[in-house]
Amino acid sequence: MQYVQGDILLHEGFVHGYLGFSAKSQAVEIGKGVPPAQPVAKGVILPTLVNAHTHLGDAFIRTKKLPLPRSVSELVRPPDGVKFQLLKGATEQEVVQGMQQAVSEMSAAGTAGFCDFREGGLIGIFQLRRALRHSSVHAMILSRPSQMKYEREEVDWLLQNSDGIGLSSLSDWEPSEIEKIAAHTRRKNKMFAVHASEILREDVDRILELRPGLLVHMIQATQADLQRVHDAGIPVVICPRSYSFFHLKHNFSLMKQTKVTVLLGTDNAMINTPDVSEEVRFLRNSGSFSTEELLKMVTYTPRKALNLDDDIQGPTLLQHFIVLEKGSLKLLYRR
């Protein structure tokens, strides 16, 4: 039996003690006080991480070290943003290798799963599946039509091969097109997610009429908007380092006041490493959320919000966990 010791993050909060585990068993023994033997690591002990929002298809761009515009519209707005121009000029091998590298970075940082907004239609789905072929990291794939319009047959194929649909900002789409995509996704009992109120406030009535299962950003939403999102039980993913890159103001204090369910994501892999613990470290000094709240946003909360079925059952950590250094929250140990 081996042991790790420190502050253990459970559903109900931190407890001080130790975990005992062996190579032959998936079960983890939780104890209070000092472990029976010298621990292999001491620190903050928590489940492996979940990155609730990524765009891994543009990861290859980060390796090019290009001067990228710090405007959301110029850089990532479909179909003419710089990102999409670079994707058009890239080979499939470049794109897949970029995603493979990003998945490796996530795994090395203690991430067990992520939710990717997969552009590029069916081809985009298959590219990500290729990148994941030899990885133990689990992906929730939210696909996207290849064009900015609803084609019934294409959406059928997308939903057969992915976990749902994840679209860009409401303002990018014709209302009738996005409504048809959302309705089709709901009929198939798959996740419908959309970016909303990132640069400018968007109509919360339109957002809620789509009945999304997940919203991304909402950083320009008002307190009343967020209260309605909370009342509708819709979780919101925020990506703090991305907002810093684009010099966007945010409303994190309002999110806390309204008790919206908040998850953390790393957004575009061309501008940020896909290590979601970096989002925790980035936000920790802002005073918006406590360390415990932030760590739950990358462990228990996204597993519940995204209906992920992995290594956590009840209040107990099973099979996989990580140990972070208490001060820096840098990864010390992973099982």
C-alpha positions as CSV (number, residue, x, y, z in Angstrom):
1,M,0.0,0.0,0.0
2,Q,1.2,3.5,-0.9
3,Y,0.0,6.8,0.6
4,V,-0.4,10.5,-0.2
5,Q,-1.1,13.0,2.5
6,G,-2.6,16.5,2.8
7,D,-5.9,18.4,2.2
8,I,-8.3,16.1,0.3
9,L,-11.0,17.7,-1.8
10,L,-14.3,15.8,-1.4
11,H,-17.8,16.8,-2.6
12,E,-18.5,18.5,0.7
13,G,-15.1,20.3,0.9
14,F,-11.6,19.8,2.2
15,V,-10.7,17.3,4.8
16,H,-7.1,16.7,6.1
17,G,-5.8,13.2,6.0
18,Y,-4.4,10.7,3.6
19,L,-5.2,8.3,0.7
20,G,-4.0,4.8,0.6
21,F,-3.8,2.9,-2.7
22,S,-2.2,0.0,-4.4
23,A,-1.3,-0.9,-8.0
24,K,-3.6,-3.9,-8.0
25,S,-6.8,-2.2,-6.8
26,Q,-8.9,0.6,-8.1
27,A,-10.2,1.4,-4.6
28,V,-8.7,4.2,-2.6
29,E,-8.7,4.2,1.2
30,I,-9.4,7.6,2.9
31,G,-8.0,8.1,6.4
32,K,-7.7,10.9,8.9
33,G,-4.4,12.0,10.5
34,V,-1.0,10.5,9.6
35,P,-0.7,7.6,7.2
36,P,0.7,4.3,8.4
37,A,3.8,4.7,6.2
38,Q,5.8,7.5,4.6
39,P,3.7,9.2,1.9
40,V,4.9,9.4,-1.7
41,A,3.6,13.0,-1.9
42,K,2.1,15.7,0.3
43,G,-0.1,18.5,-0.8
44,V,-3.6,19.2,-2.1
45,I,-5.3,15.9,-3.2
46,L,-8.1,16.0,-5.6
47,P,-9.7,14.1,-8.5
48,T,-8.1,14.4,-11.9
49,L,-9.1,17.5,-13.8
50,V,-11.8,18.3,-16.4
51,N,-11.3,21.1,-18.9
52,A,-14.8,22.2,-19.7
53,H,-14.1,24.2,-22.9
54,T,-11.5,23.8,-25.5
55,H,-10.9,24.4,-29.2
56,L,-8.1,22.0,-29.9
57,G,-8.3,22.2,-33.7
58,D,-6.3,25.4,-33.7
59,A,-3.5,24.1,-31.5
60,F,-1.0,23.8,-34.4
61,I,-1.2,27.6,-34.7
62,R,0.5,28.1,-31.3
63,T,3.6,26.4,-32.6
64,K,4.0,28.9,-35.4
65,K,4.4,31.7,-32.9
66,L,2.5,34.2,-35.2
67,P,1.5,37.7,-34.0
68,L,-2.2,37.1,-33.5
69,P,-4.8,39.9,-33.4
70,R,-6.3,40.5,-29.9
71,S,-9.8,41.0,-31.2
72,V,-12.3,38.2,-30.9
73,S,-13.9,39.1,-34.2
74,E,-10.7,39.3,-36.1
75,L,-9.2,36.1,-34.7
76,V,-11.9,33.6,-34.1
77,R,-15.2,34.7,-35.6
78,P,-16.4,32.2,-38.3
79,P,-16.1,32.0,-41.2
80,D,-13.5,34.7,-41.9
81,G,-11.4,35.0,-38.7
82,V,-7.7,34.6,-38.9
83,K,-8.1,31.2,-37.2
84,F,-10.3,29.9,-40.0
85,Q,-8.0,31.2,-42.7
86,L,-5.1,29.4,-41.1
87,L,-7.1,26.2,-40.8
88,K,-8.0,26.3,-44.5
89,G,-4.3,26.5,-45.4
90,A,-3.3,23.7,-43.0
91,T,-2.8,20.1,-43.8
92,E,-4.8,17.4,-42.0
93,Q,-1.5,16.1,-40.5
94,E,-0.7,19.5,-39.1
95,V,-4.1,19.8,-37.5
96,V,-4.1,16.3,-36.0
97,Q,-0.5,16.6,-34.7
98,G,-1.4,19.9,-33.0
99,M,-4.4,18.2,-31.3
100,Q,-2.2,15.3,-30.3
101,Q,0.3,17.6,-28.7
102,A,-2.5,19.5,-26.9
103,V,-4.0,16.2,-25.5
104,S,-0.5,15.2,-24.3
105,E,-0.2,18.5,-22.5
106,M,-3.5,18.0,-20.8
107,S,-2.6,14.5,-19.7
108,A,0.8,15.7,-18.3
109,A,-1.1,18.4,-16.3
110,G,-3.4,15.9,-14.7
111,T,-6.5,16.3,-16.9
112,A,-8.6,13.3,-17.4
113,G,-11.3,14.7,-19.7
114,F,-12.3,17.7,-21.7
115,C,-15.2,19.2,-23.7
116,D,-14.2,20.3,-27.2
117,F,-16.1,22.5,-29.5
118,R,-15.2,20.7,-32.7
119,E,-15.4,22.8,-35.8
120,G,-15.2,21.4,-39.3
121,G,-18.2,19.1,-39.5
122,L,-17.6,15.3,-39.7
123,I,-14.0,15.8,-40.7
124,G,-13.3,17.7,-37.5
125,I,-14.8,14.9,-35.4
126,F,-12.7,12.3,-37.1
127,Q,-9.5,14.4,-36.8
128,L,-10.0,14.6,-33.0
129,R,-10.7,10.9,-32.7
130,R,-7.4,10.2,-34.6
131,A,-5.6,12.5,-32.1
132,L,-7.1,10.6,-29.2
133,R,-6.3,7.1,-30.5
134,H,-3.5,6.4,-28.1
135,S,-4.5,8.5,-25.2
136,S,-6.4,7.7,-22.0
137,V,-7.8,11.3,-21.9
138,H,-11.6,11.3,-22.5
139,A,-13.2,13.8,-24.8
140,M,-16.8,15.1,-24.9
141,I,-17.1,16.1,-28.5
142,L,-19.5,18.9,-29.4
143,S,-19.5,19.1,-33.2
144,R,-20.5,21.9,-35.5
145,P,-22.0,22.1,-39.1
146,S,-19.4,22.7,-41.8
147,Q,-21.3,25.8,-42.9
148,M,-23.2,28.5,-41.0
149,K,-26.5,26.9,-41.8
150,Y,-28.8,24.0,-40.9
151,E,-28.7,20.9,-43.1
152,R,-30.9,18.1,-41.6
153,E,-28.8,15.2,-43.0
154,E,-25.5,16.7,-41.9
155,V,-26.8,17.4,-38.3
156,D,-28.0,13.8,-38.2
157,W,-24.5,12.5,-39.1
158,L,-22.9,14.9,-36.6
159,L,-25.1,13.8,-33.7
160,Q,-24.5,10.1,-34.6
161,N,-20.8,10.7,-34.2
162,S,-20.5,13.1,-31.4
163,D,-21.9,14.0,-28.0
164,G,-23.9,17.0,-29.2
165,I,-23.5,20.4,-30.9
166,G,-21.4,23.3,-29.8
167,L,-21.9,26.6,-31.7
168,S,-20.2,29.9,-31.9
169,S,-21.8,33.1,-30.7
170,L,-25.6,33.6,-31.2
171,S,-24.8,36.8,-33.1
172,D,-22.9,34.8,-35.7
173,W,-26.0,32.8,-36.8
174,E,-29.3,33.5,-38.5
175,P,-31.9,33.0,-35.7
176,S,-33.9,30.4,-37.8
177,E,-30.8,28.4,-38.5
178,I,-29.6,28.1,-34.9
179,E,-33.2,27.4,-33.7
180,K,-33.4,24.4,-36.1
181,I,-30.1,23.1,-35.0
182,A,-31.0,23.4,-31.3
183,A,-34.3,21.7,-31.8
184,H,-32.8,18.8,-33.8
185,T,-30.2,18.3,-31.1
186,R,-32.8,18.2,-28.3
187,R,-34.9,15.7,-30.2
188,K,-31.8,13.4,-30.3
189,N,-31.3,13.9,-26.5
190,K,-27.8,15.3,-27.1
191,M,-26.1,18.3,-25.6
192,F,-26.7,21.7,-27.2
193,A,-24.2,24.3,-26.2
194,V,-23.5,27.8,-27.5
195,H,-21.1,30.8,-26.9
196,A,-23.1,33.8,-25.6
197,S,-22.5,37.4,-24.3
198,E,-18.7,37.3,-24.7
199,I,-18.1,40.7,-26.4
200,L,-21.5,42.3,-26.1
201,R,-24.6,41.4,-24.1
202,E,-26.9,39.2,-26.1
203,D,-30.6,38.8,-25.6
204,V,-31.1,36.3,-22.7
205,D,-34.6,35.5,-24.0
206,R,-33.1,34.2,-27.2
207,I,-30.5,32.3,-25.3
208,L,-33.0,30.5,-23.1
209,E,-35.4,29.8,-25.9
210,L,-32.8,27.6,-27.4
211,R,-32.8,25.5,-24.1
212,P,-29.0,25.0,-24.1
213,G,-27.5,22.5,-21.7
214,L,-24.3,24.5,-21.5
215,L,-23.3,28.2,-22.1
216,V,-19.8,29.5,-22.7
217,H,-18.7,32.9,-21.5
218,M,-21.7,35.1,-20.5
219,I,-19.2,37.6,-19.2
220,Q,-21.2,40.6,-20.5
221,A,-24.5,39.3,-19.1
222,T,-26.3,41.4,-16.5
223,Q,-27.1,40.2,-13.0
224,A,-30.7,39.7,-14.1
225,D,-29.5,37.6,-17.1
226,L,-27.4,35.5,-14.9
227,Q,-30.2,35.0,-12.3
228,R,-32.4,33.6,-15.1
229,V,-29.6,31.3,-16.3
230,H,-29.2,30.1,-12.7
231,D,-33.0,29.6,-12.3
232,A,-32.9,27.6,-15.6
233,G,-30.2,25.4,-14.2
234,I,-27.8,26.0,-17.0
235,P,-24.0,25.9,-16.2
236,V,-21.6,28.5,-17.6
237,V,-18.0,27.9,-18.6
238,I,-15.6,30.8,-18.2
239,C,-12.1,31.1,-19.7
240,P,-10.2,33.7,-17.7
241,R,-6.9,33.6,-19.6
242,S,-8.7,34.1,-22.9
243,Y,-10.4,37.2,-21.6
244,S,-7.1,38.6,-20.5
245,F,-5.6,37.9,-24.0
246,F,-8.5,39.8,-25.6
247,H,-8.7,42.5,-22.9
248,L,-12.3,41.7,-22.2
249,K,-14.0,42.9,-19.0
250,H,-15.9,40.2,-17.0
251,N,-18.7,39.8,-14.4
252,F,-17.3,37.1,-12.2
253,S,-18.5,38.8,-9.1
254,L,-22.1,38.7,-10.5
255,M,-21.7,35.1,-11.3
256,K,-20.8,34.4,-7.7
257,Q,-23.7,36.6,-6.3
258,T,-26.3,34.8,-8.5
259,K,-24.8,31.4,-7.7
260,V,-24.6,30.3,-11.4
261,T,-22.9,27.0,-11.8
262,V,-19.4,27.9,-13.1
263,L,-17.0,25.6,-14.9
264,L,-13.5,26.5,-16.1
265,G,-12.1,26.0,-19.6
266,T,-9.0,27.0,-21.6
267,D,-10.7,28.1,-24.8
268,N,-8.5,28.3,-28.0
269,A,-5.4,26.2,-27.9
270,M,-3.6,28.6,-30.3
271,I,-3.5,31.3,-27.5
272,N,-3.4,29.2,-24.3
273,T,-2.0,25.9,-23.2
274,P,-4.9,23.5,-22.5
275,D,-3.9,23.1,-18.8
276,V,-7.0,24.0,-16.9
277,S,-5.1,24.3,-13.7
278,E,-3.5,27.4,-15.1
279,E,-7.0,29.0,-15.1
280,V,-7.3,28.1,-11.4
281,R,-3.9,29.7,-10.7
282,F,-4.8,32.8,-12.8
283,L,-8.1,33.4,-10.9
284,R,-6.9,32.5,-7.5
285,N,-5.4,35.9,-6.8
286,S,-8.5,37.8,-8.2
287,G,-10.6,37.3,-5.1
288,S,-13.6,36.3,-7.2
289,F,-13.6,32.8,-5.9
290,S,-11.9,30.8,-3.2
291,T,-9.3,28.1,-4.0
292,E,-11.8,25.4,-2.9
293,E,-14.5,26.8,-5.3
294,L,-12.0,27.0,-8.1
295,L,-10.8,23.4,-7.7
296,K,-14.3,22.2,-7.6
297,M,-14.9,24.0,-10.9
298,V,-12.3,21.7,-12.5
299,T,-13.2,18.4,-10.7
300,Y,-16.6,17.6,-9.3
301,T,-18.7,20.4,-10.9
302,P,-17.9,19.7,-14.6
303,R,-18.4,16.0,-14.1
304,K,-21.9,16.6,-12.9
305,A,-22.7,19.3,-15.4
306,L,-21.4,17.3,-18.4
307,N,-22.7,14.0,-17.1
308,L,-19.2,12.4,-17.2
309,D,-19.0,8.9,-15.9
310,D,-15.5,8.2,-14.9
311,D,-13.5,7.5,-11.7
312,I,-15.6,9.3,-9.0
313,Q,-18.5,7.7,-7.2
314,G,-20.2,9.3,-4.3
315,P,-17.9,11.3,-2.0
316,T,-14.9,9.0,-2.6
317,L,-12.0,9.4,-4.9
318,L,-11.5,6.2,-6.9
319,Q,-8.8,5.0,-9.2
320,H,-7.3,8.3,-10.3
321,F,-6.3,11.4,-8.4
322,I,-3.6,14.1,-8.4
323,V,-1.6,15.9,-5.8
324,L,-0.8,19.6,-6.2
325,E,1.8,21.6,-4.3
326,K,-0.1,23.6,-1.7
327,G,1.3,27.0,-2.5
328,S,1.8,27.0,-6.2
329,L,-0.9,24.3,-7.1
330,K,1.7,22.8,-9.4
331,L,1.3,19.1,-10.1
332,L,3.4,16.9,-7.8
333,Y,2.0,13.4,-8.3
334,R,-0.6,11.7,-10.4
335,R,-2.2,8.2,-10.1
